[in-house]
Amino acid sequence: MDKIELVSHPIRMRVILTIGSRILTTRQLAELLPDVPQTTLYRHIHLLLKGGILTIVRESQIRGTVEREFALVKGGGRLDLETSASLSPEQSAQIFTTFIAMLLADFNRAQLQPVQGMPPAFYTQQRLYLSAEELGQLSQEMESLLAKYKDQFRLEDAPHTQSWLFTGIAMRDTEIPPADQEND
């Protein structure tokens, strides 16, 4: 199974996004994904391990069973620009639709658990003028910028922090034609 097929499945994408930069056990994943049957979750974790997307960080003996802790392999769950450019329109639409459905589910859960004085989400959209190389550079810079905020504080150690999901989507602006097509 190739990487695109691995990460584009809705349950595996949810596992990847749920783990993010954390280390989680299967039990913790099951608690965070209560609508996924445990046998289904185990099957998809196995596929992600076999495909090199997840790695086992630790194994501990807990009451006669082995508890495994999982983490994403660096860059494992991410589709880079080159891979994304190679997707068929159908594959791209499937991944985007799954991603947006998960984003909507996250938003709905956030609305059900409000934090006084804070919105469930905030929104921004910027128009950027970039070459393909600049888009790749921006993507790398965003990853570097956000890395310093990942797991910076444990919530129990920093009572005034709130866990936020940061989602970025870059897509071509169809309102303005590319510079090389403007005067055709």
SVG drawing of the C-alpha trace seen along z (x, -y; Angstrom):
<svg xmlns="http://www.w3.org/2000/svg" viewBox="-22 -41 34 53">
<polyline fill="none" stroke="black" stroke-width="0.4" points="0.0,0.0 1.5,-3.4 1.7,-6.4 -1.2,-8.2 -3.5,-5.2 -2.4,-4.9 -3.0,-8.6 -6.1,-9.1 -8.3,-6.6 -10.6,-8.5 -9.9,-6.5 -6.1,-6.4 -6.2,-10.2 -8.0,-10.7 -5.4,-8.5 -2.5,-10.5 -4.1,-13.9 -5.1,-12.7 -1.5,-11.6 0.0,-14.7 3.2,-15.5 2.1,-13.5 3.0,-10.0 -0.2,-8.0 -1.2,-4.4 -3.9,-2.5 -6.1,-3.0 -5.6,-6.8 -6.4,-6.7 -9.5,-4.7 -10.6,-7.3 -10.0,-10.1 -11.8,-8.3 -14.7,-6.7 -16.7,-6.2 -14.0,-3.9 -14.5,-0.2 -11.4,1.1 -10.7,3.9 -10.9,1.4 -8.6,-1.0 -6.0,1.9 -6.2,2.8 -5.5,-0.7 -2.7,-1.2 -1.1,2.0 -1.3,0.7 0.2,-2.7 3.0,-0.9 3.6,1.5 3.6,-1.5 6.2,-3.4 3.8,-6.2 3.8,-5.3 6.5,-4.0 6.5,-2.3 8.2,-4.5 7.9,-2.3 6.5,1.0 5.5,1.5 4.2,4.6 0.8,3.7 -1.0,6.4 0.1,9.2 -0.4,7.3 2.0,5.2 1.1,1.6 2.6,-0.2 3.1,-3.9 3.0,-5.3 4.3,-8.4 4.3,-9.6 7.5,-9.1 8.9,-12.5 7.0,-13.7 5.2,-10.3 1.7,-11.6 2.4,-14.6 2.0,-14.8 4.6,-17.1 4.0,-19.5 5.5,-17.1 3.4,-14.2 0.3,-16.4 1.0,-17.6 1.0,-14.0 -2.4,-13.2 -5.2,-12.6 -8.2,-15.0 -10.2,-12.2 -7.5,-11.4 -7.1,-15.1 -10.8,-15.5 -11.1,-12.5 -8.3,-13.6 -9.6,-17.2 -13.2,-16.0 -12.0,-13.7 -9.9,-16.5 -12.7,-19.0 -15.1,-16.5 -12.6,-15.9 -12.2,-19.7 -15.9,-20.1 -16.1,-17.4 -13.4,-19.1 -15.2,-22.4 -18.5,-20.8 -16.8,-19.2 -15.2,-22.6 -18.6,-24.3 -19.9,-21.7 -17.1,-22.4 -16.9,-26.2 -14.2,-28.1 -15.6,-31.3 -14.3,-34.4 -12.8,-32.4 -14.3,-31.5 -14.5,-27.9 -12.4,-29.0 -11.2,-32.0 -10.7,-32.5 -8.4,-34.2 -7.7,-34.1 -4.8,-35.9 -4.1,-36.2 -0.4,-35.4 1.5,-35.8 4.0,-32.9 6.0,-30.8 6.0,-27.0 9.4,-27.3 8.2,-30.1 5.1,-28.0 7.4,-25.1 9.6,-27.5 6.5,-28.9 5.3,-25.4 8.7,-24.6 8.8,-28.0 5.3,-27.4 6.3,-23.9 9.4,-25.4 7.3,-28.3 4.6,-26.0 7.1,-23.4 8.1,-25.7 4.5,-25.7 3.9,-22.0 3.9,-20.3 5.6,-23.4 3.5,-23.2 1.6,-20.4 -1.8,-21.7 -1.6,-20.5 1.7,-22.4 0.4,-25.6 -3.2,-26.3 -3.7,-29.4 -3.0,-27.6 -5.6,-26.1 -4.9,-23.4 -5.7,-24.8 -5.8,-23.0 -4.1,-25.0 -5.2,-24.1 -3.7,-25.6 -5.0,-25.0 -3.3,-26.6 -5.1,-26.4 -4.8,-28.2 -6.8,-31.4 -9.0,-31.1 -10.2,-34.7 -6.9,-36.0 -5.2,-34.2 -1.5,-33.4 0.8,-36.1 1.8,-34.2 -1.9,-33.9 -3.1,-37.5 -2.4,-38.9 -3.4,-35.9"/>
</svg>
